[in-house]
Amino acid sequence: MSGRWARTELFETNFVDPSGSGALLGQTAGQTGKAVVDWLNARGEDWRSQVCFVSIDPAACYRTAIRQALPHATIVVDHFHLIAIANKALTSVRQRLTREYRGRRGRATDPEWANRRRLLRGRERLSERTFIRMWNDLIDYELTGQILTAWVVKEELRALLACAREQAPRSVISHRLFRFLFWCADSGIGELITLAETIDAWWPETLAFITTGITNARTEGTNRLIKDAARVAFGFRNLYNQRRRVRLACTHQTINTPAA
């Protein structure tokens, strides 16, 4: 014993089977590309050759790792996270305009702040009365139109991703993609241009989602169970015990997790 503190890895990468029961396949310490490559390589060539699709969050390090370890697999990016990125861009536009024109943070008396939740809600989830009120409030008080433009861009992205549910032909996908990119480019708004660049950088993976409909919803469900296990335990000091507790919570099995 050296008597010195040693930093341990608190974060893990979890691998879930999105088909069938959505079982937790394994865990490895770290949220890096190397951790993913090492875990996948440890499964063996026969196991890796059976993987056809991999659904991930839009994280570049994971995409690079999967391309290295599973070059034959199709990478799919989840639509939930893409919409979350669009909502974040819309919120950034709203907050920036409030700071620029009011010199402070938003308040309940500000129309853009009062409508902040409605802006993030899907158009189909807004009643006609609520939508008209939100639209008129922003038209009257936000003269640049940037917030409403960001809202339209968000809805255009949602329409593009809805092609997966509608099983739309490629011509419709191309048309909706053009409309989304045109709105972003024509707006001249930095946040929306960045959003368009992000979607363009992830377009092969986004198109894979649209054509296959595969999501990482089961992975998100597993992550919720993992976070709940950590909250109940008020955190873990021992990584081995953490993995055993997580496996019990996710699979109701007490078998030991294999070393990564």
N, C-alpha and C positions, 0 to 999 in steps of 0.2 A: 504494500500500500504506500503510495507516494504522499498521501495526505492532501492532495490537490483536487479541486473540483474538476469534474469531467462533464462536458456538455453532451447530453444525449439527444437523439433525434426524436422530436415530439410528434412530427407529422408523418403520415403514412399514405401510400398509394394503395388503393383497394381495387381488386379485379373481380368483376361480377359477370356471371353468365346471363346475358339478356334474354336468352331463349329458355323455354321450359320453366323451371321453378325459380329462376333468377338467383341461383345459389352464389354465395361468396366463394370465389375460387381461391383467393389468397390475398396476402398482404405483404408489403415490403416497406422497409423504413425509408423515408425521404420522398420528396415530391420533385424528383429530377428525372431527366431523360435516361441517365445511366441506371438509376434504380429500376426503371421500367424495362430497359434492355436486359439487364442482368436477370430479372425475374422471368422474363419470357424465354431467354436462352436456357435457363435452368429447367424449363418444362420439357425440353427435348424436341427433336426435329419432327417426330411423328405427331406430337401434340400441336405444335405450331402450324403444321401443314393443314390441319383441319379448321383453322380459324379463317373465316371468309370475310367477316365484317367486324369492325371495331368502332364503337360509338364513344365519343369523347367530348369533353368541354373544349371550347376553342382555345387550347393551350399549345403554343408552338413547340415547346419542349417535348410534350407527349406525342405530337404528330411526327416530329423527327425521329423519336425513339421507335415508334410503331413502323415507320417506313424502313428503319434499319433492321428491326427484328422480324417484322412480318411484311416483307416487300410485296407479297402476293395479295394481301388483304386490302379490302376497300374501307377507307376511313370515312366515318359519318359523323358530322357535327350536329349536336342536338339543337333543335329549333328554339327550345325554351331559353337557352343562353343567348342566342342571337337576338331574340326579342328583348331580353334583358339589357343587352348592349344598346339597342335602339332606345329603350326607355331611359337609360343612363344618359345618352346623348341629348334627349329631349329635356331631361332635368337640368343638364349642364347649361343648355341654352336659356332656359327659364331663369336659373340662378344668376347667370352672367348678366342678363338684361336687367334684372332687379338691382344688382349692384351698380350697373352703369347708370341707370336712370333715376334710381332712388337713393343711391349712396349708402345702402344698408341691406340687411337681410330682409326676406319677405315677411309680411305681417298678415294677420287675418283679414285686414281691410283691403289688401291688395288683390285685385281680381285674379292675377296669375297665380298667386299663392292659394287663394280660395279654391281654384280649379285644379290644383296640382294632382289630386287623385283622379279626377275625371280625365285629365290628359293622358294618364297611364292606362286607363281602362279601354278595352276594345270598343270599337264603334258600335258593334251589335249589342253591347251590354249597356249602352246609354239609351235612355228613352228619348223620344223626339223632343220633348220639352226640355230635358236636361241638356241635350246636345245643343239646341238652339240657344239656350241661356249661356252655356260655356262659350260658344262661338261668338255671340254678340258681345259678351263681356270682354273678350280678348280683342275683338275688332275695335271696340270703343276706347280701350285703355292701353293697348299695346300696338302703337301705330306702325311699327316696323314690319309686323306680320311674321316675325321670325319664329315665335312660339307656335303659331298655327302651321307654319311651313314644316317645322320639326314634327308636329303631330301628324301631318299628312304623310311625311316620309316614313314615320313609324307604321302607319296604317298600310302604306304601299309595301313595306317589308312583310307585314303580316299577310297581306294578300298573296305575295310571292310564295311564302312558306305554306300557305293554305293549299297550294297546288298538290302537296303530298296527300292531303285528305281528300281532295277532289279528284285525284288521279288525272290531272290535266295533261293534255298533250304537250309536246315540246314547243310547239308554236305559242301556246298560251304562256308557258314558262318564260320563253324568250321575251314576249311582249311585256310581261309584268316586271321582269328584270330590267328591261330598258326604261320603263316608267320610273322605277325606283331610282336607278342611277341618274336619270335625267333630272328628277326633282332634287337630288343631292347636289349635282353639279351646277344646276341653274340657280340654286339658292345662294351660293357664294358664302355659306355659313361654315366656318371651320369645323365645328363639331359634326356636321352632317357629311362633309367631305371626308373626314376621318372615318365615319361610319361606313361610307361607300367603299373606302379603301380596305376596310376590315372585311366586308362582305366579299369584295373582289379577291382578296388574299385567301379567303376560305371558300371560294366558289366551288371547286371540285367536291369538297366535303359537303357543302350545302346542297349541291345538286344530287349528291348521293342520298341525302336525307329525303329530298323531294321525290326521287324516283323509287326509293325503297320504303320510306316511312319508318325506318328504324330510329329509335331514340334511346337515350340512356336513362329513361325514367326509373327502371329497376335499380340502376346504380344510385340514383338520387334517393330512392327509398332506403337502400342499404346504408347510405351515408347518414341518413336521419337516425337510423337505429344505432349506428356507431357513435354519433354525437350524444344521443340519449344515454348510452352506456357510460360515456365519459362524464356526463353531468351527474348521473346517479352516484358515480364513484368519486365525485369531486376531483377528477383528474387521476392520472396514473403516474407512479414513479418508476414502475418496472415495465419495460416494453413487452416482455414475455407474458406477464399477467394481463396486460392490456389486450394482447392478441387473443388470449384464451377467453377473456370476458367478451370481447367483440364477437368472436366466433359463436359463443353460446347465445348471445343476443340475436345474431343473424340467422343461425342455422339450428339452434336448440340442440346442439351437439357439444359434448365436452372434450372431444378429441383434441389433441395438441396440434397447433398449426405447424407446418413444416418450416424449418429455418430458411430464411431468404438470403 
